[in-house]
Amino acid sequence: MKRFALTIIGCLIVVAVQAQIIDPLNNTEFGDYTATPVLDNSSGAGLGISFGESSGSLTASYVGTGTSAEQALLLAPTSDFSTVFTVGDMLSVNVNTPASTTIEDFGLAVSATATPTAAGSGNGYNSRTTFDWESISVRPSQNSVRVNTSISGTLTTAANVANIGTTANISQLFVNWVSADVFQMGYVSNNVAVVDATATFAPSSTIGTAIGFYADLRATGTSLGSFSNLTIAPIPEPSTMALCGMGVISSIFMLRRKK
């Protein structure tokens, strides 16, 4: 029994030691981040979404008027963090999203710039195609996980929608930086990691320059959260997980032989 416990603990330690929390997201102010509206259906009436701290975690709130979609990104340069997100890394955030009947999304984002062009009159109050970015977000009202990408001026929204039963089971969102231009986006549900989509950007893209969060809210007075512990870790290697699994199976086999 002791060997079995030590095997599990050893595998957990290997994963945990390599993970670095780069932002616990419990600040009252997020000075290193820049909030940018990228879709403004208020046509210049003001930023429809604000980001802030609530009960020790990051929350997005609708501060505009009306019921039309307002979308914003909260981004910071990767170089601002103690550990820099790069090829071979997994960026993740802990997620706790309550049930909601209002259509709204909150998620993790990776961008080619920390200060993208804001939605304004010059771009029809929609700047989502003016830079490369991607996001994976939860939508509690539809119990789904959704992927957005903007690649070389082509915007794809609501791609790879995963209907997951209930967003209450989602504990984490993640982005894997697989190679120079390739990213995987996924989520953890009931302790199982699921890769939902893969995005390939142009070789000339600077995607990965900034990381942060994406919000799509569309009802006055609503908010969505809560996110905590923005973390960077090496992308889990299948071989490592397989060795851990073999170790556990071996320990179980030895226990049965002793009995």
N, C-alpha and C positions, 0 to 999 in steps of 0.2 A: 504493500500500500504506500509505503514511504517513497519507493522508487517511482511509482505512478504519479504521486503528487509532485515530486521533484522534476519529473519530465515536463509536466504541464507548466509549472512555475518557470522552468528554464526557458521554455519557448516564449512565454509571456514576457520574460525579462529581455530576451533578444529583441523583440519588437519594441518594447517600451523604451529601452535604452537609446535606440536610434531616433525616436520621435522627439522633436523639439517644439514646444509651444512657443510660437513667436509673438502671439498676442492673446491674452486671456479674454479680451473684449469686455472687460468690466470697468473701463474708464468712463468717467462722466463726460469727457470730451475726447473726440477722436481727431486730434490735431494733425496727425501724420497723414490722414486720408483727405481726399478731395471728393465732395459730392457733386455729381454732374447730372443734370436732367438730360436724357437722351430721347425722350418722347414726351412732349408737352401739349396735351389736348386742351389746356387752358389758354393756349395761344398767347403766352407771355404774361399771364396774370400772376405768375410767381411759381417758385419751385413747389411741385405738388407732393414731394416726398422728403421727409427728413429722417436722418439716422441718429440714434442716440442710445444711451444706456438705460436699462430698466431692470431692476432686481438683479444687477450684476451680470447682465448679458446684453448683446447688441439686438436692437429692435428697429424695424422700419415703420414709420407712421405716415399716414396720408394727411397732409396739411393744406391741401388745395380745396377747391369747391367743386361740387358736381359729382358725377359718377363715371366720368370717362377715364380711360387708362392713363396713368402717369407712370413713366418708367425712369429710373435713375440708377447710376452706378456710384458706389463708394469705393475709391481706389487709392492705393499707395504704391510707390515704387518698391520693387522687390529689394532694392539696395538699402532701404530704410530699416530692414529687419536684421536681427542678430544672426539669423540663418537665412541664406538667400535661396529662393526657389529656383531650381535649375533642372536640366535634363536628368532623368532618373529619379526624380522626387515625386512624392505624393503630397498634395496640399489638401488638407481636410479641415472641417469645422463640425463641432458638435451641434446638433439640431434638436430643438424642442418647439414644435409648432402645434398650438391648440386647434381644436376643431373650429371651422368657420363656414358660414353659408355665403360669404361674399367672395367673389373672384379676386384673388390676390396671390402673388408669388413672392417668395423671398429665397435667395440662393447665393451660391458661391460663384465668383467671376474671375476670369483671367483676361488681361487686356494688353494691347500693344503700347498703351500710353496711360499714365496716371492722370493726365489732364486732357481728356478728349474734348472735341468741339461740342459745345452745349447745344441743345435744341433751341432754335431761334427762328426769327422771321426769314433769315437767309436760306435756311434749309427746310422750310415748311414745318418748323417745330418738330423735326424728326432727324436726329443726327446719327442714328444707329448704323448707317452704312458708311460713315466717314472714317472709320477706323476698324481694325481687326479686334474682335473680342469674342468671348464665349461665356456661357453661364449654365449652371444646372441648379434648378430651383424646385421647391415644393409648393404645391397648390392644394391646401387642405380642403377647399370647397368641392374639389373633384377627386380627392384622394389620389393625386397623381404627382409624378416627378416629371419635369419638363426641361428640355434643352433648347437654348438659343445659340446661334452662331452668326457672326458677320465676318465673312472671308472675302477679301479683295473686292468689297463693295456689294457683295451678295448677302442679303439677310435671310436667314431661315429661322422661323419662330415655331414654337410648339412642336419641334421635331422629337422623335423617339419618346413620345409620351408613354410613361410607364404607369399603368393603373395598379396600385399596390395595396388595395384593400382599405387601408387607412394610413394616413400620414403619421398617426401616433406611433407607428412602428419604426419610423425613420429616425435613426439616432445620429446619422452622420452623412454629410455630402463630401465628395472628394473629386479632385482632378489629378490625373496622372500625366506627368510630362514624359512621354514615352521616348521620343526622339526630337531632333531639332524643330520640326514643324508639326509633329503629331501629338495630340492630346486625347486622353480618355476621360470621360465624365461618368460618375457613378454615385451610388448611394449605398448605405448599410441599413438593411431592414431585418429585424429579428436576428441581429448579429451575423448576417450573411452579406458580404460585399457583392454588389452587382454593377458591372460596367454597362451603362445604358447607351453610350454613344461614343464614337471616335471622330475627331475633327482633324483634318489635314489642311494646314495653311501654306501659303506660298513661301518658297525659300527666302524671299526678301523680307518677309514679315518680321516685325519686332515683337510678336506675340510672346508674352511671358515677362515683359518689362514691368508690368504692374499686376497686382492681385487685390482682391477685395470682394465686394458684394453687389448683388443685383436685386432690385425690388420693382415690382409691378403692382401698384395699388390703385383702387378706383372707387373708393367710397369715403366720404368725409367722416373723420373721427375714428377710422379703423387703424389698426396696427397689426404687425405680424412679427413674430420672433419665436423663441429667443435663440440666439447663436452664441456659442462660447468656445474658447480654446482653439483659435486658429493655429494649425499645427503643420509642420513639415517633417516628413520621414521618407526614407528610401522606399520606392515602390516595392511592395512585398514580392519576393521571388518565389515562384511556384515550387522550386526545388527546396527552399527553406521550409515552406509549409509542409511539403511532402515528407521531409526528414522528421519534422515534429510529429506528423501523423504516424509515421513508422515507429517513432519512439514510444508514442502512447500505446499503439497496438502491441508492440513488443512487451511493454510493461504489463498490459492486461493479460497477455499470453502467459507470462511468467507467474503472475498472481494465480491464474487458474491451475497451472502445473503444481504450484505449492499446495493448493487446496486438495 
